[in-house]
Amino acid sequence: MYAIIRTGGKQAKVQEGDVLDVERVKGEEITFTPLLIVDKKGKVTTDREALAAATVTAKVLGPTSGPKLDVRKHKAKTGYRKSQGHRQKYTRIEVTKIDGGKAAAAPKTAAKKPEGADKAAPAKKPAAKKPAAKKPAAKKPAAKAAAKPAAPKKEA
C-alpha cells in the first residue's frame, strides 16, 4: 500500500517505513491527508470524500540541512563581484502508518435512479446543421496559342 501526500508545496510517494526530508515542520508526530491511495490489490482511490477520512501518520526524526549552494554575481569591467551562500533547512520524517479510512472499505453500490426517471421524455437534441453547398470550381482559361490554329492572312 502506498499513498501520495502533499507537503511544503511538493508531492511525495510514501509507503510505511519510508524516511524522507520535507520542508521544515514542527511537532513530534505529523498527520497528512493523502491525495491518492493505492492498496495492496492495486485499487486506486482518488475520491475526495473517502480520502478526507484517510490519514498518513509520520514520526519526526529530526532537523536536517540540504546541500550548500553558492550564489555568485559578477558584472564585467566594473569590478562588481558578490558571493552569497544558501543551505535549505529540512525535517527528516519516517512514515509509520497509512490508514485508508473509507478508502479501505468496500466500494459503494451504484446509486438508484428515481422510479419516474426512466419514463421521462428524453431531451431534444438540436437539429444537425447541413453542410454548405459546394460551389463549382472556376474554369481555367486555355492557352490561346495552343487551342486555336493560326488564321491565314488575307492579301489586299
PyMOL commands that place a pseudoatom at each C-alpha (Angstrom):
pseudoatom trace, name=CA, resn=MET, resi=1, chain=A, elem=C, hetatm=0, pos=[0.000, 0.000, 0.000]
pseudoatom trace, name=CA, resn=TYR, resi=2, chain=A, elem=C, hetatm=0, pos=[1.290, 3.457, -0.843]
pseudoatom trace, name=CA, resn=ALA, resi=3, chain=A, elem=C, hetatm=0, pos=[-0.020, 6.998, -0.857]
pseudoatom trace, name=CA, resn=ILE, resi=4, chain=A, elem=C, hetatm=0, pos=[0.730, 10.365, -2.441]
pseudoatom trace, name=CA, resn=ILE, resi=5, chain=A, elem=C, hetatm=0, pos=[0.948, 13.209, 0.084]
pseudoatom trace, name=CA, resn=ARG, resi=6, chain=A, elem=C, hetatm=0, pos=[1.472, 16.962, -0.265]
pseudoatom trace, name=CA, resn=THR, resi=7, chain=A, elem=C, hetatm=0, pos=[3.847, 18.841, 1.990]
pseudoatom trace, name=CA, resn=GLY, resi=8, chain=A, elem=C, hetatm=0, pos=[5.750, 22.077, 1.528]
pseudoatom trace, name=CA, resn=GLY, resi=9, chain=A, elem=C, hetatm=0, pos=[4.295, 22.699, -1.938]
pseudoatom trace, name=CA, resn=LYS, resi=10, chain=A, elem=C, hetatm=0, pos=[5.620, 19.354, -3.193]
pseudoatom trace, name=CA, resn=GLN, resi=11, chain=A, elem=C, hetatm=0, pos=[4.142, 15.879, -3.558]
pseudoatom trace, name=CA, resn=ALA, resi=12, chain=A, elem=C, hetatm=0, pos=[5.789, 12.657, -2.417]
pseudoatom trace, name=CA, resn=LYS, resi=13, chain=A, elem=C, hetatm=0, pos=[5.012, 8.961, -2.886]
pseudoatom trace, name=CA, resn=VAL, resi=14, chain=A, elem=C, hetatm=0, pos=[5.290, 7.237, 0.518]
pseudoatom trace, name=CA, resn=GLN, resi=15, chain=A, elem=C, hetatm=0, pos=[4.970, 3.734, 1.959]
pseudoatom trace, name=CA, resn=GLU, resi=16, chain=A, elem=C, hetatm=0, pos=[5.093, 2.585, 5.558]
pseudoatom trace, name=CA, resn=GLY, resi=17, chain=A, elem=C, hetatm=0, pos=[8.677, 2.711, 6.794]
pseudoatom trace, name=CA, resn=ASP, resi=18, chain=A, elem=C, hetatm=0, pos=[9.874, 5.321, 4.262]
pseudoatom trace, name=CA, resn=VAL, resi=19, chain=A, elem=C, hetatm=0, pos=[12.214, 8.050, 5.516]
pseudoatom trace, name=CA, resn=LEU, resi=20, chain=A, elem=C, hetatm=0, pos=[12.159, 11.354, 3.649]
pseudoatom trace, name=CA, resn=ASP, resi=21, chain=A, elem=C, hetatm=0, pos=[13.106, 15.000, 4.025]
pseudoatom trace, name=CA, resn=VAL, resi=22, chain=A, elem=C, hetatm=0, pos=[10.281, 17.547, 3.882]
pseudoatom trace, name=CA, resn=GLU, resi=23, chain=A, elem=C, hetatm=0, pos=[10.108, 21.315, 4.327]
pseudoatom trace, name=CA, resn=ARG, resi=24, chain=A, elem=C, hetatm=0, pos=[10.524, 22.450, 7.933]
pseudoatom trace, name=CA, resn=VAL, resi=25, chain=A, elem=C, hetatm=0, pos=[7.671, 21.280, 10.205]
pseudoatom trace, name=CA, resn=LYS, resi=26, chain=A, elem=C, hetatm=0, pos=[7.232, 21.292, 13.984]
pseudoatom trace, name=CA, resn=GLY, resi=27, chain=A, elem=C, hetatm=0, pos=[5.937, 18.573, 16.279]
pseudoatom trace, name=CA, resn=GLU, resi=28, chain=A, elem=C, hetatm=0, pos=[6.792, 15.010, 17.188]
pseudoatom trace, name=CA, resn=GLU, resi=29, chain=A, elem=C, hetatm=0, pos=[4.125, 13.304, 15.091]
pseudoatom trace, name=CA, resn=ILE, resi=30, chain=A, elem=C, hetatm=0, pos=[2.570, 14.658, 11.901]
pseudoatom trace, name=CA, resn=THR, resi=31, chain=A, elem=C, hetatm=0, pos=[-0.531, 13.555, 10.014]
pseudoatom trace, name=CA, resn=PHE, resi=32, chain=A, elem=C, hetatm=0, pos=[-1.119, 14.205, 6.323]
pseudoatom trace, name=CA, resn=THR, resi=33, chain=A, elem=C, hetatm=0, pos=[-4.273, 13.908, 4.240]
pseudoatom trace, name=CA, resn=PRO, resi=34, chain=A, elem=C, hetatm=0, pos=[-3.362, 11.848, 1.166]
pseudoatom trace, name=CA, resn=LEU, resi=35, chain=A, elem=C, hetatm=0, pos=[-4.159, 12.901, -2.394]
pseudoatom trace, name=CA, resn=LEU, resi=36, chain=A, elem=C, hetatm=0, pos=[-4.250, 9.314, -3.659]
pseudoatom trace, name=CA, resn=ILE, resi=37, chain=A, elem=C, hetatm=0, pos=[-4.103, 5.832, -2.104]
pseudoatom trace, name=CA, resn=VAL, resi=38, chain=A, elem=C, hetatm=0, pos=[-3.257, 2.551, -3.816]
pseudoatom trace, name=CA, resn=ASP, resi=39, chain=A, elem=C, hetatm=0, pos=[-3.977, -0.581, -1.756]
pseudoatom trace, name=CA, resn=LYS, resi=40, chain=A, elem=C, hetatm=0, pos=[-2.194, -3.944, -1.878]
pseudoatom trace, name=CA, resn=LYS, resi=41, chain=A, elem=C, hetatm=0, pos=[-4.547, -5.263, -4.575]
pseudoatom trace, name=CA, resn=GLY, resi=42, chain=A, elem=C, hetatm=0, pos=[-3.783, -2.267, -6.822]
pseudoatom trace, name=CA, resn=LYS, resi=43, chain=A, elem=C, hetatm=0, pos=[-7.120, -0.481, -6.312]
pseudoatom trace, name=CA, resn=VAL, resi=44, chain=A, elem=C, hetatm=0, pos=[-6.673, 3.282, -6.682]
pseudoatom trace, name=CA, resn=THR, resi=45, chain=A, elem=C, hetatm=0, pos=[-8.723, 5.667, -4.520]
pseudoatom trace, name=CA, resn=THR, resi=46, chain=A, elem=C, hetatm=0, pos=[-8.989, 9.326, -5.534]
pseudoatom trace, name=CA, resn=ASP, resi=47, chain=A, elem=C, hetatm=0, pos=[-12.472, 10.161, -4.186]
pseudoatom trace, name=CA, resn=ARG, resi=48, chain=A, elem=C, hetatm=0, pos=[-12.239, 13.303, -2.029]
pseudoatom trace, name=CA, resn=GLU, resi=49, chain=A, elem=C, hetatm=0, pos=[-14.843, 12.104, 0.466]
pseudoatom trace, name=CA, resn=ALA, resi=50, chain=A, elem=C, hetatm=0, pos=[-13.043, 8.794, 1.014]
pseudoatom trace, name=CA, resn=LEU, resi=51, chain=A, elem=C, hetatm=0, pos=[-9.620, 10.489, 1.223]
pseudoatom trace, name=CA, resn=ALA, resi=52, chain=A, elem=C, hetatm=0, pos=[-10.871, 13.019, 3.783]
pseudoatom trace, name=CA, resn=ALA, resi=53, chain=A, elem=C, hetatm=0, pos=[-11.193, 10.170, 6.298]
pseudoatom trace, name=CA, resn=ALA, resi=54, chain=A, elem=C, hetatm=0, pos=[-7.802, 8.648, 5.354]
pseudoatom trace, name=CA, resn=THR, resi=55, chain=A, elem=C, hetatm=0, pos=[-4.575, 9.675, 7.108]
pseudoatom trace, name=CA, resn=VAL, resi=56, chain=A, elem=C, hetatm=0, pos=[-0.844, 9.178, 6.721]
pseudoatom trace, name=CA, resn=THR, resi=57, chain=A, elem=C, hetatm=0, pos=[0.985, 9.348, 10.046]
pseudoatom trace, name=CA, resn=ALA, resi=58, chain=A, elem=C, hetatm=0, pos=[4.704, 10.163, 10.277]
pseudoatom trace, name=CA, resn=LYS, resi=59, chain=A, elem=C, hetatm=0, pos=[7.184, 10.410, 13.148]
pseudoatom trace, name=CA, resn=VAL, resi=60, chain=A, elem=C, hetatm=0, pos=[9.668, 13.318, 13.186]
pseudoatom trace, name=CA, resn=LEU, resi=61, chain=A, elem=C, hetatm=0, pos=[13.273, 12.072, 13.341]
pseudoatom trace, name=CA, resn=GLY, resi=62, chain=A, elem=C, hetatm=0, pos=[14.965, 15.484, 13.480]
pseudoatom trace, name=CA, resn=PRO, resi=63, chain=A, elem=C, hetatm=0, pos=[16.160, 18.516, 11.529]
pseudoatom trace, name=CA, resn=THR, resi=64, chain=A, elem=C, hetatm=0, pos=[18.490, 18.184, 8.527]
pseudoatom trace, name=CA, resn=SER, resi=65, chain=A, elem=C, hetatm=0, pos=[20.055, 20.532, 6.001]
pseudoatom trace, name=CA, resn=GLY, resi=66, chain=A, elem=C, hetatm=0, pos=[20.106, 20.390, 2.231]
pseudoatom trace, name=CA, resn=PRO, resi=67, chain=A, elem=C, hetatm=0, pos=[23.173, 20.810, 0.026]
pseudoatom trace, name=CA, resn=LYS, resi=68, chain=A, elem=C, hetatm=0, pos=[25.176, 24.023, 0.219]
pseudoatom trace, name=CA, resn=LEU, resi=69, chain=A, elem=C, hetatm=0, pos=[24.577, 26.362, -2.718]
pseudoatom trace, name=CA, resn=ASP, resi=70, chain=A, elem=C, hetatm=0, pos=[26.946, 29.154, -3.772]
pseudoatom trace, name=CA, resn=VAL, resi=71, chain=A, elem=C, hetatm=0, pos=[25.395, 32.190, -5.467]
pseudoatom trace, name=CA, resn=ARG, resi=72, chain=A, elem=C, hetatm=0, pos=[27.830, 34.432, -7.333]
pseudoatom trace, name=CA, resn=LYS, resi=73, chain=A, elem=C, hetatm=0, pos=[27.116, 37.693, -9.168]
pseudoatom trace, name=CA, resn=HIS, resi=74, chain=A, elem=C, hetatm=0, pos=[29.547, 39.452, -11.493]
pseudoatom trace, name=CA, resn=LYS, resi=75, chain=A, elem=C, hetatm=0, pos=[29.423, 42.413, -13.870]
pseudoatom trace, name=CA, resn=ALA, resi=76, chain=A, elem=C, hetatm=0, pos=[32.193, 42.759, -16.403]
pseudoatom trace, name=CA, resn=LYS, resi=77, chain=A, elem=C, hetatm=0, pos=[34.532, 45.812, -16.463]
pseudoatom trace, name=CA, resn=THR, resi=78, chain=A, elem=C, hetatm=0, pos=[33.055, 47.424, -13.342]
pseudoatom trace, name=CA, resn=GLY, resi=79, chain=A, elem=C, hetatm=0, pos=[34.705, 45.465, -10.555]
pseudoatom trace, name=CA, resn=TYR, resi=80, chain=A, elem=C, hetatm=0, pos=[31.316, 44.308, -9.192]
pseudoatom trace, name=CA, resn=ARG, resi=81, chain=A, elem=C, hetatm=0, pos=[31.510, 40.876, -7.592]
pseudoatom trace, name=CA, resn=LYS, resi=82, chain=A, elem=C, hetatm=0, pos=[29.207, 39.427, -4.933]
pseudoatom trace, name=CA, resn=SER, resi=83, chain=A, elem=C, hetatm=0, pos=[29.117, 35.992, -3.267]
pseudoatom trace, name=CA, resn=GLN, resi=84, chain=A, elem=C, hetatm=0, pos=[26.322, 34.548, -1.193]
pseudoatom trace, name=CA, resn=GLY, resi=85, chain=A, elem=C, hetatm=0, pos=[25.586, 31.087, 0.225]
pseudoatom trace, name=CA, resn=HIS, resi=86, chain=A, elem=C, hetatm=0, pos=[22.358, 29.226, 0.962]
pseudoatom trace, name=CA, resn=ARG, resi=87, chain=A, elem=C, hetatm=0, pos=[21.512, 25.988, 2.723]
pseudoatom trace, name=CA, resn=GLN, resi=88, chain=A, elem=C, hetatm=0, pos=[17.857, 24.897, 2.927]
pseudoatom trace, name=CA, resn=LYS, resi=89, chain=A, elem=C, hetatm=0, pos=[16.600, 23.508, 6.246]
pseudoatom trace, name=CA, resn=TYR, resi=90, chain=A, elem=C, hetatm=0, pos=[14.521, 20.306, 6.191]
pseudoatom trace, name=CA, resn=THR, resi=91, chain=A, elem=C, hetatm=0, pos=[12.866, 17.953, 8.683]
pseudoatom trace, name=CA, resn=ARG, resi=92, chain=A, elem=C, hetatm=0, pos=[13.503, 14.214, 8.342]
pseudoatom trace, name=CA, resn=ILE, resi=93, chain=A, elem=C, hetatm=0, pos=[10.351, 12.117, 8.896]
pseudoatom trace, name=CA, resn=GLU, resi=94, chain=A, elem=C, hetatm=0, pos=[9.549, 8.393, 8.917]
pseudoatom trace, name=CA, resn=VAL, resi=95, chain=A, elem=C, hetatm=0, pos=[6.129, 7.223, 7.701]
pseudoatom trace, name=CA, resn=THR, resi=96, chain=A, elem=C, hetatm=0, pos=[4.696, 4.954, 10.396]
pseudoatom trace, name=CA, resn=LYS, resi=97, chain=A, elem=C, hetatm=0, pos=[1.138, 4.245, 9.239]
pseudoatom trace, name=CA, resn=ILE, resi=98, chain=A, elem=C, hetatm=0, pos=[-1.133, 4.683, 6.235]
pseudoatom trace, name=CA, resn=ASP, resi=99, chain=A, elem=C, hetatm=0, pos=[-4.786, 4.450, 7.287]
pseudoatom trace, name=CA, resn=GLY, resi=100, chain=A, elem=C, hetatm=0, pos=[-7.164, 4.127, 4.330]
pseudoatom trace, name=CA, resn=GLY, resi=101, chain=A, elem=C, hetatm=0, pos=[-10.272, 5.117, 6.309]
pseudoatom trace, name=CA, resn=LYS, resi=102, chain=A, elem=C, hetatm=0, pos=[-13.243, 4.768, 3.944]
pseudoatom trace, name=CA, resn=ALA, resi=103, chain=A, elem=C, hetatm=0, pos=[-10.835, 4.076, 1.079]
pseudoatom trace, name=CA, resn=ALA, resi=104, chain=A, elem=C, hetatm=0, pos=[-10.072, 0.618, 2.512]
pseudoatom trace, name=CA, resn=ALA, resi=105, chain=A, elem=C, hetatm=0, pos=[-13.767, -0.181, 2.971]
pseudoatom trace, name=CA, resn=ALA, resi=106, chain=A, elem=C, hetatm=0, pos=[-15.878, -1.943, 0.353]
pseudoatom trace, name=CA, resn=PRO, resi=107, chain=A, elem=C, hetatm=0, pos=[-16.836, 0.187, -2.657]
pseudoatom trace, name=CA, resn=LYS, resi=108, chain=A, elem=C, hetatm=0, pos=[-20.256, 1.842, -2.671]
pseudoatom trace, name=CA, resn=THR, resi=109, chain=A, elem=C, hetatm=0, pos=[-23.075, 0.321, -4.682]
pseudoatom trace, name=CA, resn=ALA, resi=110, chain=A, elem=C, hetatm=0, pos=[-24.449, 2.228, -7.641]
pseudoatom trace, name=CA, resn=ALA, resi=111, chain=A, elem=C, hetatm=0, pos=[-26.947, 4.936, -6.732]
pseudoatom trace, name=CA, resn=LYS, resi=112, chain=A, elem=C, hetatm=0, pos=[-30.560, 4.052, -7.531]
pseudoatom trace, name=CA, resn=LYS, resi=113, chain=A, elem=C, hetatm=0, pos=[-32.453, 6.213, -10.005]
pseudoatom trace, name=CA, resn=PRO, resi=114, chain=A, elem=C, hetatm=0, pos=[-35.881, 7.547, -9.067]
pseudoatom trace, name=CA, resn=GLU, resi=115, chain=A, elem=C, hetatm=0, pos=[-38.747, 5.476, -10.451]
pseudoatom trace, name=CA, resn=GLY, resi=116, chain=A, elem=C, hetatm=0, pos=[-40.040, 8.213, -12.758]
pseudoatom trace, name=CA, resn=ALA, resi=117, chain=A, elem=C, hetatm=0, pos=[-36.605, 8.905, -14.255]
pseudoatom trace, name=CA, resn=ASP, resi=118, chain=A, elem=C, hetatm=0, pos=[-36.837, 6.115, -16.837]
pseudoatom trace, name=CA, resn=LYS, resi=119, chain=A, elem=C, hetatm=0, pos=[-40.289, 7.230, -18.051]
pseudoatom trace, name=CA, resn=ALA, resi=120, chain=A, elem=C, hetatm=0, pos=[-39.342, 10.875, -18.540]
pseudoatom trace, name=CA, resn=ALA, resi=121, chain=A, elem=C, hetatm=0, pos=[-39.210, 12.131, -22.112]
pseudoatom trace, name=CA, resn=PRO, resi=122, chain=A, elem=C, hetatm=0, pos=[-35.685, 12.352, -23.467]
pseudoatom trace, name=CA, resn=ALA, resi=123, chain=A, elem=C, hetatm=0, pos=[-34.306, 15.821, -24.011]
pseudoatom trace, name=CA, resn=LYS, resi=124, chain=A, elem=C, hetatm=0, pos=[-34.488, 17.067, -27.576]
pseudoatom trace, name=CA, resn=LYS, resi=125, chain=A, elem=C, hetatm=0, pos=[-31.223, 17.357, -29.388]
pseudoatom trace, name=CA, resn=PRO, resi=126, chain=A, elem=C, hetatm=0, pos=[-30.544, 20.411, -31.535]
pseudoatom trace, name=CA, resn=ALA, resi=127, chain=A, elem=C, hetatm=0, pos=[-31.022, 19.856, -35.253]
pseudoatom trace, name=CA, resn=ALA, resi=128, chain=A, elem=C, hetatm=0, pos=[-27.864, 18.880, -37.077]
pseudoatom trace, name=CA, resn=LYS, resi=129, chain=A, elem=C, hetatm=0, pos=[-26.522, 21.536, -39.398]
pseudoatom trace, name=CA, resn=LYS, resi=130, chain=A, elem=C, hetatm=0, pos=[-26.455, 20.701, -43.087]
pseudoatom trace, name=CA, resn=PRO, resi=131, chain=A, elem=C, hetatm=0, pos=[-23.111, 21.059, -44.822]
pseudoatom trace, name=CA, resn=ALA, resi=132, chain=A, elem=C, hetatm=0, pos=[-22.825, 24.115, -47.062]
pseudoatom trace, name=CA, resn=ALA, resi=133, chain=A, elem=C, hetatm=0, pos=[-23.331, 23.510, -50.787]
pseudoatom trace, name=CA, resn=LYS, resi=134, chain=A, elem=C, hetatm=0, pos=[-20.111, 23.305, -52.704]
pseudoatom trace, name=CA, resn=LYS, resi=135, chain=A, elem=C, hetatm=0, pos=[-19.508, 25.917, -55.365]
pseudoatom trace, name=CA, resn=PRO, resi=136, chain=A, elem=C, hetatm=0, pos=[-18.369, 24.664, -58.784]
pseudoatom trace, name=CA, resn=ALA, resi=137, chain=A, elem=C, hetatm=0, pos=[-14.715, 25.228, -59.444]
pseudoatom trace, name=CA, resn=ALA, resi=138, chain=A, elem=C, hetatm=0, pos=[-13.882, 28.129, -61.777]
pseudoatom trace, name=CA, resn=LYS, resi=139, chain=A, elem=C, hetatm=0, pos=[-12.734, 27.071, -65.260]
pseudoatom trace, name=CA, resn=LYS, resi=140, chain=A, elem=C, hetatm=0, pos=[-9.202, 27.876, -66.115]
pseudoatom trace, name=CA, resn=PRO, resi=141, chain=A, elem=C, hetatm=0, pos=[-8.693, 29.706, -69.430]
pseudoatom trace, name=CA, resn=ALA, resi=142, chain=A, elem=C, hetatm=0, pos=[-6.956, 27.564, -72.008]
pseudoatom trace, name=CA, resn=ALA, resi=143, chain=A, elem=C, hetatm=0, pos=[-3.798, 28.772, -73.682]
pseudoatom trace, name=CA, resn=LYS, resi=144, chain=A, elem=C, hetatm=0, pos=[-4.786, 30.776, -76.790]
pseudoatom trace, name=CA, resn=ALA, resi=145, chain=A, elem=C, hetatm=0, pos=[-1.886, 29.722, -78.967]
pseudoatom trace, name=CA, resn=ALA, resi=146, chain=A, elem=C, hetatm=0, pos=[-2.288, 26.026, -78.303]
pseudoatom trace, name=CA, resn=ALA, resi=147, chain=A, elem=C, hetatm=0, pos=[-6.099, 25.978, -78.617]
pseudoatom trace, name=CA, resn=LYS, resi=148, chain=A, elem=C, hetatm=0, pos=[-6.590, 27.840, -81.939]
pseudoatom trace, name=CA, resn=PRO, resi=149, chain=A, elem=C, hetatm=0, pos=[-4.579, 27.343, -85.124]
pseudoatom trace, name=CA, resn=ALA, resi=150, chain=A, elem=C, hetatm=0, pos=[-3.177, 30.466, -86.705]
pseudoatom trace, name=CA, resn=ALA, resi=151, chain=A, elem=C, hetatm=0, pos=[-5.600, 32.066, -89.243]
pseudoatom trace, name=CA, resn=PRO, resi=152, chain=A, elem=C, hetatm=0, pos=[-4.284, 32.620, -92.801]
pseudoatom trace, name=CA, resn=LYS, resi=153, chain=A, elem=C, hetatm=0, pos=[-3.557, 36.235, -93.631]
pseudoatom trace, name=CA, resn=LYS, resi=154, chain=A, elem=C, hetatm=0, pos=[-5.605, 37.883, -96.361]
pseudoatom trace, name=CA, resn=GLU, resi=155, chain=A, elem=C, hetatm=0, pos=[-3.851, 39.850, -99.051]
pseudoatom trace, name=CA, resn=ALA, resi=156, chain=A, elem=C, hetatm=0, pos=[-5.447, 43.052, -100.236]
for i in range(1, 156): cmd.bond("trace and resi %d" % i, "trace and resi %d" % (i + 1))
show_as sticks, trace
zoom trace
